Amino acid sequence: MSFETIIIESPVEGVGLIRLNRPRQYNALNSTLLGELGDALEQFEQDNTVGAVVITGSEKAFAAGADIAEMVGKSGEEMLQMIQSVSGWKAISTFSKPTICAVSGMALGGGFELALQCDILLAAKGAKFALPEVNLGVIPGAGGTQRVARLVGKSMAMEMVMNGRPMLAEEALERGVVSRVIEPEQIESEAVSLAKEIADRAPLAVRAGKDCVNKAVMTTLEEGLKFEQKAFFPLFDSDDAKQLMDAFLNKSKK
Ligand code: CO8
């Protein structure tokens, strides 16, 4: 499969990599890019050699949001149709394997919302996150208001959504939006090595862990605990659990 607005790298040691690639537009998410992102994720979903995926952009920008040139003049109905016609948003929200987003430079609007849909978010020093849609007379529409409010709390989320207040990498780390801040020249290799470590672990347990943590940020504690119990017990029937526990005990007896 060949792509125009993203670059995908053949899986190495279980890790697939997707690089957003519209450098002249700061990787603004147009429908071609969102369609290609959907295709790439589908390809990695089907590829049994892929255990985790890294999504990244360039040093200057992860993505500067939805493509404004594509949205200008559209009615609400036309926007809805355009969004529904591209596979990227749905594909990232339903992708079953772990996703690590490595953000350098800007992650604005839909770019930040895409990053927020990945499982682990890493930021390069100097990275900037913002939801500036209000400056265009709209609001975040790919989950930004909901995810940011859950991550940073109401007051800060209000500042970001109602006033476009940006958040720099260090603040994003303090507030739990990202799990690490890394030197720009090392972020991709760190993301790939983290992805390799995860890809090397028991896939059913990784999948269950991903689903449970994602559930935690979407539901009540009571529902989340029930979900975790449902995911926990079946893992004891997996070959991985049997082998890994045996291996632990056998080694510890030596
Ligand atoms: N869309 C289209 N083109 C863009 C975008 C964008 N989001 N961002 C930058 N560009 C283009 C510029 O138009 C310009 O093109 P050209 O060279 O042809 O004039 C080129 O990139 C370079 O941009 P600038 O000249 O502006 O460069 P600066 O370094 O001065 O500024 C910025 C860079 C800060 C990124 C600035 O361009 C900017 O503020 N961009 C807009 C950011 C923004 O508002 N993003 C939010 C968009 S709305 C959104 O994301 C809604 C998501 C809803 C998803 C719904 C799914 C269900």
Residues whose N, C-alpha, C, O or C-beta is under 5 A from the ligand:
A	BS01	CO8	R24 Q25 Y26 A28 A64 G65 A66 D67 I68 A69 I83 L108 G109 G110 P132 E133 I139 G141 A142
